[in-house]
Amino acid sequence: MLEKFLKLTTLLWREALKFGAVGGIGWFIDNGIYTLLWHGPMSDSTIKARIVSTVVATLFAWFANRHWTFRHRRSDRIWREFALFLLMNGLGLGIVVACQVVSRYVLGFTSFTADFIAGGVVGLILGTIFRFLAYRYFVFNEELSEEFAPAAAPGSSGTELVGAARAS
């Protein structure tokens, strides 16, 4: 029982750390593009600039999370998985944009710094928490492969452990 708990906990931490690394790179991609657009061709439409930058970072995150972070949970039904990924990222983007809209249009903060903090820091933190949970439980939720599944107890088939690993 303790061994099963330790394997599942280790798996969760591995996923969280990889997700964090992908997210960190995605954060630089998102905010780098946003900065270029904010100071350039989209300076009059900062919300659109945030949407464009987030879409580019989302495409990066799809490939990195599918092929690295959750490679042991990915589905053979790639288009269904991609559609769920886009849906969850749309909801995550909604969180980011909502933070920036509140800052800009409700609180009246219109500087680059205010937009950056509202969307690129506060919004991304809240959106990241949502995305990790959504990816793990809804997008990349296939049964664990034998390589990553906890060892079965003597006399059991092991299928109940794979189900428990999915629920973790």
N, C-alpha and C positions, 0 to 999 in steps of 0.2 A: 504494500500500500504506500509506504514512504517512497519507494523507488518510483512508482507511478506518479506520485505528486511531484517529485523532484524533476522527472523528465518533462512533465507538462509545464512546470514553472520555468524550466530552462528554455523550452520551446517558446513560451510566451515572451520571455525576455529577449531571446534571439530575434524574434519577429519585431518586437518593439524597437530594438536597437537598429536593425536594418531599416525599418520604416522611418526612424528618426534620421538616419543618414540620407536616405532618399529624399525625405522632407527637407533636410538642410540644403541639399543641392537644388531641390525644387524651389526653395525660398530664394536662393540667389538668382536662379533663372527668372522667377516671377518678378522679383523686385528690381532686378537689373533691367529687364525689358520695360517694366513699368516706369522706371526712372528715365530711360531713353525716350519713351513715348510722352511722358509728362512734360519733359523739357523740349520736346520736338513736335512731331506732327499731330499729337493729340493733346496739346496743352490746353485747348479749350473744352475738352471732354475727358476729364480724368476718370470718370466711372467707366467709360468705354475702354480707356487705356488699361484699367485694372482688369477688365474682362478679357481683353486680348492677351495680356501677360499671363493671366491665370490659365487660359486655355493652352498656351504653349507649355507651361510648367506641368499641366495635367497630362499632356501627351507623354512628356518625359516620365512622369510618375507611373503612368500605366505600364510602360515597358519595364522600368526598373522594379516595380513591385511585382509584376507578373513573373519576371524571369529571375528575380533575386530574392526579395523579401518573402513572398508567399509561393515560391516555386513548387513547394511540396503540397500546396492546397489548390493549385490552379486546375481549372476544368478543361476538358476536351472541347467543350462548347464555347469556343473563344468569342463568338459574336454576342452570345447571351451575357457572358462575363463582362465583355467590353461595354455593353449597353447598361448593365448594372453599375459598372465603374463610372460611366458618364453620368448616370442619374445621381449617384452618391456625390460625385464631384460637383454637379449642378447644385445640389443642396449645400455642399461645403462652400461653393462660390457664393451662394445666397447669404451665408453667414458672414463671409468676408465683405461683400458689398453692403450688406445691412449695417455693419459697423462703420464703414466709410460714409454711407448716406447719413446715418445719425450724426456722425461727427461734423460733416460738411453742412447739411441742410437743417438739422435740428439744433445743434450746438453752435453753428456758425463758424467753425474752424475751417478756413479755406487755404491754408498754406500747404506747401509740399510736405513739410514735417508732420503736420496734423493728419494729412491723408495717409502718409507712410505709417505712422503709428496706429491709426485706426484700422486701416486695411491690412497693412503689411506686418503688423505685430499682433495687436489684439484680435483682429479677425482671423488671422492665420493660426493663432494658438487655439482659438475656439473651433475653427474649421478642422484643424489637424486632429484634435481629440475625436471629433465626430467621424472623420474619415478613417482613422485607425480602426475604430469599432465597426464601422460600416464595412470596410474591406474585409476584416477578419471574419465577421459573422454573416455577411450577405453576399459579398462579391467572390472572394477567394475562400469558399467554404466546402470544397470537396473533401472527402475523407482523406485522412493522412496516409501517405504511402507507408509501406512496411519499414522503410528506412527511418522514418520519423515517428512512427507509432510506438507507444510504450510497449514493452514486452508483456505478453499475456501470462497470467498466473497459471500454474500447473493445473491441468484438468479443465481449462476454459478454452473457448474457441478464439478468444481475442477480439471478436467483433464488438463486444460491449465496451472494450477499452478504446477502440477507434471512435466509437460514438461518444464516449466520454471526452476524448481528446478534441473532437469537433465542438463539443459544448463548452470547452474551456476557453 
